């Protein structure tokens, strides 16, 4: 039997539900992608029982990584990092560190996953804080990459600049071109708008080598005005949860209206193909799986309440990230952008001193 091309470590016990979602999703994924081997981190007995129930026990697509502890969704970061050193989340991250897995995925506690991944894998050179990024569907038929979505509540202007660099690198790796446009989320497009941190970040971005569009507002996310939108984790998480809630509300209201009476039911039947396409476009489960950027390894965060379909979509994102050499591409792009920023700063310093010189 040939060696599998890809290896994904799964925190089987994490999330609101755990094994009853992660294991069936892994089984379905294995049937769809026989070139991928899954490393199942968690309680061996529980995983074995779930595999037997699914009729997958003894198959060659998986390997069990024993873990005696589970990071609960309400565990403080300190507990997850210091007291649960044999958690399924940490074992999955360690598999990436040790080279046993190309990527890891967890639906568990976001703060704990970020802290553990940062501790185990470390950050890339020039990156102070990793960030969570995901794609949000827009009206142009594509998706807007947005970060940070909850990893960093309090950010400096320099952190927002780093997020822009990482977002640019990810967008480039995902096919948005070599100079994707970057927008800074603000309460208005005008330069004078926003708090001091946002104003300082905008100034840094304007003087960087990034393709900075300028300030953007909340409605620009779904308009697809720019390729990448940058904000702090507090704002980003609120925006993401609001969009998810809006999509669910619209779907619920539409179903209720089409069930109101016989005439509405008939109209619903006629409109079903259109409604199904619309449902698929706005179904947030399709976009489940956020990349933790800035780490020396590929880590994907699934929504804690993900069902089997949504967790399978997150697995697809992890697989695509490895196939597209996301880590290598991100590292190279970050280094290139960092060099460009440094050269620009040196050039500005020389100009300020009255001796422009030449840029090597």
Secondary structure, DSSP 8 states (H G I E B T S, - for coil): ----SEEEEEETT-SSSTHHHHHHHHHHHHHH-TTEEEEEEE-HHHHHHHHHHTT-TT-TTEEEEE-SB---TT--HHIIIII-TTBHHHHHHHHHHTTS-SEEEE-S-HHHHHHHHHHHH-B-TT-SS-EEEEEEE-TTSSEEEEE-SSS-SS--HHHHHHHHHHHHHHHHHTTS-TT-EEEEE-S-SSTT-S-HHHHHHHHHHHTSSSEEEEEE-THHHHHT-SSEEE--HHHHHHHHHHHHHHHHHHHHHHHHHHTSSHHHHHHHHHHHHHHHHHHHHH-GGGG--EEEETBSSEEEE--TT--HHHHHHHHHHHHHHHHTTHHHHHHHHHHHHHHHHHHHHHHHHHHHTT------
